[in-house]
């Protein structure tokens, strides 16, 4: 089989493909949710979190000690 030529056993290939399936499924689900929220005029959790981080004032720079 092609897996043997690549140096991957069948069990390892099955696990990798299953993991890839669930990662893609999770990403598509979150993308659909985000698109639905944008169509309704709501902010998604990622935009909300980024907005909070960017709106905070930056910390003051430390002063140099007198020499």
N, C-alpha and C positions, 0 to 999 in steps of 0.2 A: 504494500500500500504506500501511498504518498507520505503518510505520517512517519513510517519507518525511514524513509529517505531524509526526512527533516530531523530525525532523531527524537521524535515524540511518540510515546506509546498511545494506544487507543484510549485508555482511561484518562490520561492527562489531557488529551485533545477534547474529550467529552466534558471534562470539568471546565476547561478554558472556554469552550463554546457556550456552556450553560451560564457561566459568569458573564460573558459578553452579551448574551441574550438579556439577562436581567439588568445590566448596566444601560443598554440601549432602551429597554422598556421603561426604566426609571427616567431617563433623559427625555424621552418622548412625552411621558405623562406630565413631567414638570413643565415642558414647553407648551403643551396644550393648556395647562392651568394658567400659566403666565399670559398666554395669548388671550384667554377668556377674560382674565382680570383686566387686561389692557383695553379690550373691547368694551367692558363695562365701566371704564374710567377709574378703576381701582389701581392702587400701587401694589406690586408684588412684594414679597418679603425681602427679596434681594435688593430691589430699588429702595425700599423703605430703610433697610439697614445701611446701604451706601449713603443715602441722604442724611441719616443721623450722623454717620462718621464724618462726612464732609462738612456738616453744619457746625460741628464742635470747633471751638477755638484751639489753635495749635498751642502746645506747651511752650513756655518761655525758654529761650536758649540760656544755658548755664553761663554765668559770668566767669571770666578768666580771673584766676587768683592774682593778687598784686605781687610783683616780684621785687 
